[in-house]
Amino acid sequence: MEGSVFYWILWLFWVCITFFFNKQNPYRTKLAVVILMVIILSDVHFLVESFQFYASGLFMLLLSYIILGKKKLGSLLYAFICSFIVTISYVTFNLFVIFDPVWVIFQKEWMMGVCISFLAIILQTSLKDRLLIVVSGTMQGEILYAFYLSKFEFSYPIGTIAYLDVASLVIILLVGWGALENAGTFFQNHFHFLEKGKQKSS
């Protein structure tokens, strides 16, 4: 069912952030509010000239621009290049699905999610920067893809629930990868603590 992936993943994140995050974490409330806003706006849409926009996608795009705008010039320029690479990759993938669907060997959303996640991991090192270039890049890709299709008089709604499915898949893959990257440090500290305990006992 379209949208089920998006709702399951975002509600999972919201529950984890609301009930399991440290209450002293400065990002806890902000993240919870952002997730609720994305869920609430997911079915809100409007027309701008001949283009149909869904509010969740635009909300995430605007938020990513605001956060990126706080970066220093050098970091901002690199983030813009990374975001542009994700945009081109997103549009290229969608065009391949139309013109040569044979190479789509399993579900399109999963293929796209894995490819974009891999690209974000290569381009950026921190989870925050990966999420920023993914959100901005894919939404820019949605707009560019809709504009391209409009040249052939095809209507393509921007930021639909299908897009949110892909975006949420990418987000959970990146969060999972980030957890794996930090698992080594966690276990190292944990086992180091155990070794200290053994030395004291001896």
C-alpha positions in Angstrom: 0.0 0.0 0.0 1.4 3.4 -1.1 2.4 5.5 1.9 2.6 2.6 4.4 6.4 2.7 4.4 6.4 6.5 5.0 3.9 6.4 7.9 5.5 3.4 9.6 9.0 4.8 9.5 8.0 8.3 10.6 5.8 7.1 13.5 8.6 4.8 14.6 11.0 7.8 14.6 8.5 9.9 16.5 7.9 7.3 19.2 11.7 6.7 19.6 12.4 10.5 19.8 9.5 11.2 22.1 9.9 8.4 24.6 13.5 7.2 24.4 15.6 10.3 23.6 17.2 12.0 26.6 14.9 14.9 27.6 17.9 17.2 27.9 18.7 16.7 24.2 18.2 20.1 22.6 17.1 18.5 19.3 14.5 16.2 20.8 11.4 18.6 20.7 12.4 20.1 17.4 12.8 16.7 15.7 9.4 15.5 17.1 7.7 18.6 15.9 9.3 18.4 12.4 8.2 14.7 12.0 4.6 15.6 13.1 4.5 18.5 10.6 5.7 16.2 7.8 3.0 13.6 8.6 0.2 16.3 8.9 1.2 18.0 5.6 1.6 14.8 3.6 -1.9 15.0 2.1 -2.0 18.8 1.7 -1.5 19.8 -1.9 -2.0 22.9 -4.1 -1.4 24.1 -7.6 1.2 26.6 -8.8 0.5 27.4 -12.5 0.3 23.8 -14.0 2.3 22.1 -11.3 0.8 20.3 -8.3 2.9 20.5 -5.1 2.5 18.5 -1.9 3.2 20.5 1.2 5.4 17.9 3.0 8.0 17.9 0.4 8.2 21.7 0.2 8.3 21.9 4.0 11.3 19.6 4.1 13.0 21.4 1.2 12.6 24.8 2.9 13.8 23.4 6.2 16.9 21.9 4.5 17.6 25.2 2.8 17.4 27.1 6.2 19.8 24.7 7.9 22.2 24.7 4.9 22.1 28.5 4.9 23.7 28.5 8.3 26.9 26.8 7.0 30.1 28.6 6.2 30.7 29.5 2.5 33.1 26.6 1.8 30.9 24.0 3.4 27.8 25.5 1.8 29.4 25.3 -1.7 30.3 21.7 -1.2 26.8 20.8 0.2 25.3 22.5 -2.9 27.5 20.4 -5.2 26.5 17.2 -3.3 22.8 18.2 -3.4 23.1 18.8 -7.2 24.7 15.4 -7.7 21.8 13.8 -5.8 19.3 15.8 -7.9 20.8 14.7 -11.2 20.9 11.1 -10.0 17.3 11.2 -8.9 16.1 12.5 -12.2 18.3 10.1 -14.2 16.9 7.1 -12.2 13.3 8.2 -12.9 14.0 8.7 -16.6 15.6 5.2 -16.8 12.5 3.7 -15.3 10.4 5.3 -18.1 12.7 4.7 -21.1 14.4 1.4 -20.1 12.4 -0.3 -17.3 14.0 -3.7 -17.9 17.0 -3.0 -15.6 14.7 -2.4 -12.6 15.3 -5.8 -11.2 13.2 -5.3 -8.0 10.9 -2.8 -6.5 11.7 0.7 -7.8 11.4 2.4 -4.4 13.9 0.1 -2.8 16.4 0.4 -5.7 16.2 4.2 -5.6 16.5 4.2 -1.8 19.6 2.0 -1.8 21.3 4.0 -4.6 20.6 7.4 -3.1 21.7 6.2 0.4 25.0 4.9 -1.1 25.6 8.1 -2.9 24.9 10.2 0.3 27.3 8.0 2.3 30.1 8.5 -0.3 29.5 12.3 -0.6 29.2 13.2 3.1 30.6 11.9 6.4 28.0 13.1 9.0 24.4 11.8 9.3 23.1 15.4 9.4 24.8 16.4 6.2 23.8 13.2 4.5 20.1 13.9 5.4 20.3 17.5 4.2 21.7 16.7 0.8 19.2 13.8 0.4 16.2 15.9 1.3 17.2 19.0 -0.8 18.6 16.9 -3.7 15.6 14.6 -4.1 13.0 17.4 -3.8 15.0 19.4 -6.4 14.9 16.3 -8.5 11.1 16.0 -8.1 10.7 19.6 -9.3 13.2 19.1 -12.2 11.6 15.8 -13.2 8.1 17.4 -13.2 9.4 20.3 -15.3 11.0 17.9 -17.8 7.8 15.8 -18.1 5.7 19.0 -18.6 7.6 19.6 -21.9 5.8 16.5 -23.2 2.5 17.6 -21.6 2.7 15.0 -18.9 1.4 16.0 -15.4 3.6 14.9 -12.5 2.6 15.8 -8.9 5.6 16.9 -6.9 6.3 15.4 -3.4 3.6 12.8 -3.4 3.2 10.0 -0.9 5.2 7.8 -3.3 8.1 10.3 -3.0 7.8 10.3 0.8 8.1 6.5 0.7 11.4 6.7 -1.0 12.6 9.6 1.2 11.7 7.8 4.4 13.5 4.6 3.1 16.6 6.6 2.4 16.4 8.2 5.9 16.1 5.0 7.8 18.9 3.4 5.7 21.2 6.4 6.5 20.2 6.3 10.2 20.9 2.5 10.2 24.3 3.0 8.6 25.1 5.8 11.0 24.3 3.5 13.9 26.7 0.9 12.4 29.5 3.5 12.0 29.1 4.5 15.7 28.7 0.9 17.0 32.5 0.4 16.9 33.1 3.3 19.2 30.3 2.2 21.5 31.6 -1.3 21.9 35.2 -0.1 22.2 34.2 2.1 25.1 32.1 -0.6 26.7 34.8 -3.3 26.5 37.4 -0.8 27.6 35.3 -0.2 30.7 35.1 -4.0 31.3 38.8 -4.3 31.0 39.3 -1.6 33.6 36.9 -3.4 35.9 38.9 -6.7 35.5 42.2 -4.9 36.2 40.8 -3.3 39.4 39.5 -6.7 40.6 42.8 -8.4 40.0 
